[in-house]
Amino acid sequence: MIELGYARTPLGQIHYAECGTGEPVLLLHQTPRSWDEYREVLPLLGARHRAIAMDTLGFGASAPPPEHTIEAYADGVLALMDALGLDTAAVAGHHTGGVIAVEVAARAPGRVSRLVLSSTPLVDAEARRRRSGRPVVDHVTESEDGSHLLELWAGRAGFYPPDRPDLLARFVRDALAARPDPGGGHRAVAAYRMEDRLGLIRCPVLCVGAARDPYAFPELRPLADRLPGAATAVIPGGMVPLEFQAAEFARLVGTFLAGEEF
C-alpha cells in the first residue's frame, strides 16, 4: 500500500509517497511532474525496498524553492533524507530527476549508495548552448478561455503513446499544480554545469535509456562515457512518460540495487 506524508524541513514541508520496507531507494521525478510519476513503480520496488517518491521543491505538494535551480532541488532531497532519518539511500531520477540525482550524489557522495539515471540528459557547455536558443518546454500563458490547457496537452502529445490519454491527463494535472511556473525545472536543467559534478560521484551508477525518448535517448552513451564503470540498460519501446514502462524500469532498478547481473 502506498502511504503519503509530509516531512517538516528547514526548507518547508516536503510531500512524499512511500511503499515497502528495507533498504531505502529515493525516486526523483521529471518536471513538472510529481511523485505520481512513480505511482506504478512504488509497489513494485516496495516488494523488496523502502521505496520513497518525493515531490521536488516547487512541484506537486511540496514547498516552493528559493529559486528554480538544480542545486536548490538537491537541497530539498537532502533535507528530506535528514527528516526521514536516512543516513544513506539509493537514488533514482528520471529526466530532471536524474539531473537532480547527479547533484545529490556529487554533493554528498557518502549518502548515496547507488545511483540510477533514467533518460537523463548530459548538460555540458554544448548542451547549454543548444538549449539557450530554444523555447522553454511546457511554458504557456494562462488564458481566460482555458486554451492554455489544450496547449499543454498538445505540446506533450507527440511524446506520449497515442492510446494513453490517461497519462497525458496526469501530466497536465501536475503541470497545473506547478503554476505559475511549470517551466522552472527545464530552465534549471539548462543552466546546470553537470560537467563539473560528474567526477565527484563515487557510487555505482546505472544509466537507463528509453528507446523512443527523442529528448534523452541519444545522450545515454555520452553520459555513461563520462561516468567510468557505469552500467547501461535500454528499455525497448520506452517513451518519455515513466509510467509507460513502469514494470521494466522497476525490474532494472531492482536488479541493479540487488547487485545482480542484467
Helices and strands as residue ranges (DSSP letters): E 3-9, E 12-19, E 24-28, G 35-38, H 41-45, E 50-54, H 70-84, E 89-94, H 96-107, G 109-111, E 112-118, H 125-132, H 147-157, H 165-177, H 184-191, G 194-196, G 198-200, E 205-210, G 217-219, H 220-225, E 231-235, G 242-245, H 246-257
